[in-house]
Amino acid sequence: MWYSKILVAYDGSKPADRAIEIACDMARENPGAHLVFAHVLKLVDSTFGETGMNQILFEQARDVQEHLEEAARPFGERAQVKMLKGTSPATLLVNCCKDEACDVVVMGSRGMGGVKGYLGSVSRSVVQEAEAPVVIAK
């Protein structure tokens, strides 16, 4: 197979759920392939209600991490979950792809706020910046 390590970008959207399905299928087709499930915890610069906002963000991140760990579980040591923190999701994903030496990125076509029928800004940026091929799930 042409790939041995798959980066799966996850943001909680329906297209991202489809990306998990596609990446897991790819890993099952290639028993030597490893999976890196990644979620970006986007940091918010806020002074008003900062404590409450941080609590909500961390609770959401915990739920996402549990969801990704469940998806990773059937693959055992061939899968890992990474929670990335920062302000630029596309840059974090591209850097994760490089740092983890991933051969392919699988991600949703648009995130939670995307307009149906259009490629989201994060997806578009990853397609343009990543050195690895990017599979876009609709």
N, C-alpha and C positions, 0 to 999 in steps of 0.2 A: 504494500500500500504506500501511497505517496505521503501519508501523514503519520506521525507517531505521537504528537501531542496537540490536543485541541483546547483552545480557550473558548469558554462559553460565557458570554456576557449576559447578565441577568438583571432586569430592573423591575420585575413584577408584572409586566404587561403581558397580554395574550401572545403577541409575537415572540416575546422572550420565553414564554412557556413552550412555544413551538420550537424555538432554538434548542432548548434542553432536549426535547424529543429527538430532533435531528442529530445533535451531537452524541447522544446516547446510542442511537442507531449506528452512527459511524464507529463508535468505540466497540460496539458488539460485532460489527463486521471486521474489525481489525483488533483481535484480542491482545495485541501488543501496544495498542494506543493508550495513552494517558489522557485524563480530563482535568482541566483547571476551570472550576466554576468560579466566576468573579462577579461581585456586586460592588458598585460604587456607592459609598456613603458620602453623599455630597454635603460638604460642610457649608453651613449657613452663617454669614456674618451678620449677626443680629444682637442688638443690645436690649431691645424690648422683649421681655418674656423669654430671655435666653435660656433660663433653666428649664422652663416648661417645654420649649421647643427642642432642646437637647434631649430631654427625657423621651419625647415622642419619637425623635429620630433614632435613638438607640433602641427603643422597643420595636420599631419597624425593622431595624437592622437585625435584631435578634430573631424576629420571625422569618426574615429572608434567609438568614444563615441556617436556621433549622430546616427550611424548605430545601435549600441547596445540599445540606448534609444528607437529607433523605434521598435526593436524586443521586448523590455520590455513593451512597452506601452499597448498592449492588456491585460496584466496581472495586471495592476494597481499597487496597494500596495504590491502585491505578488512578485514583481520583483524589482531588483536594479542593478545598473551598478557601477562597481568598476574599477578604473584605478590604476593599481599597478605599482610602480616605483622601479627599481633596476637593478642589473646586472645578476641575476640568475632567469630566468623565472620559471623553475621547482620549485625551493625553494619558490618563491613568491606564486605560485599557491597552493602548498602543505600547506603552512602556511595560506593562505586565506581559504582553505577548513577547516582547524582546527578552525581558528578564527570565521568563520561563522557557524560552526557546520553543515557542509554539509554532507549529507548521500551518495552522489554519485557525481562523476566528469564526465562531458561529454566534450570530446575534439577531435580535428582532429588527424588523424593518423600521419600526418607530416605537417610541417609548410611551409612557402613560399619557402625555399631553399631545402626542402627534396628531396631525391631520390625516385622516384616512386617504390612502392612495399616494401619499408622498413619503419619501425616505426621510426619516428623522435627522436632526442635525448631528446627533452623536453618531448614528450609523453612517451618515455621509462622511463625517470627519475620519472615522476609523477606516472606511474604504479608501479614502484618499491618503491617509498617513501610514497605515500598517504595511509592513514589508511582506507579510504573509497574505495568502488569499483570504477573502472574507465571504462567508456564506450568509446570505440574508434570508431570514425566515419571515414569511408573511403571516 
